[in-house]
Amino acid sequence: MDSAASALRYWERKQEVVANNLANVSTDGFKAQRVFARLLDGIKPVAEATSDLSTGNLKQTGNAMDAAIDGPGFFVVQTPSGERYTRGGSLRLDEKHQLVDGDGRPLLGVKKNGPLVLTDAPVEITSAGDVKQNGQVVDRLRMEQAPKGAELSREGESLWVPPQNRQPVAPADRNVKQGFLEESNVNSMTALVDMVAVQRAYANVQKSVVEMDQIDQTITTQLARPL
């Protein structure tokens, strides 16, 4: 019964993750989560989650203020909680002429280590992340990545908490595409199949719990009855 209860908790957690993946199938730059089981005491499954950081499909928009990262790395934005990572590249200028993401968070540059302040001139973003106006480089977008094997902590709105050992992405290793947006890397059909499989597995475990409870009831009410 204890093992069955652990299995129910595992499938509940997996359903939460699959549902969240499905809910963000249209969120630009969203990274899917995968759930796997770790056995506790050799018999109790415990849900562990990891993130799939593979690049989603790149969608050409033709908008000069859109930018997508083709490969590893994240843009660095400023939030009230501190610096965060994002893959969302729907950019614009706010009322202070700062380059911000779709939710108004300033993108940070390399030169001043702060927000990029631009003019109303056309913006050019190179593959190395250099932001140019009137043919002159204003600043270079900060791009960082987690050390190999490190698991990033998720935050809401497709943000990530930077790890302690932050690694800048070298300009030669960058591939920023202006006029593109990265789509979610969630495969909707695969996620739907996973949802059905999870619901069936949960129902099977739930049925076994009911049957075990009926067996316990039989033992306590009938077999234990004095003759």
BELGIQUI-V952644 format. One record per run of one state. SS is the DSSP state (H for helix, E for strand, - for the rest). FROM is the first residue (numbers start at 1). TO is the last residue. Records with the same first field share a line. If there is no record, write none. Layout:
SS: FROM-TO ; FROM-TO
//
This chain:
-: 1-1 ; 24-32 ; 41-43 ; 52-57 ; 61-65 ; 70-73 ; 80-81 ; 87-89 ; 91-91 ; 94-97 ; 101-105 ; 110-114 ; 116-116 ; 118-123 ; 126-129 ; 134-135 ; 142-142 ; 147-152 ; 156-158 ; 162-165 ; 169-170 ; 174-175 ; 179-179 ; 183-187 ; 224-227
H: 2-23 ; 171-173 ; 188-223
E: 33-40 ; 44-51 ; 58-60 ; 66-69 ; 74-79 ; 82-86 ; 90-90 ; 92-93 ; 98-100 ; 106-109 ; 115-115 ; 117-117 ; 124-125 ; 130-133 ; 136-141 ; 143-146 ; 153-155 ; 159-161 ; 166-168 ; 176-178 ; 180-182
//
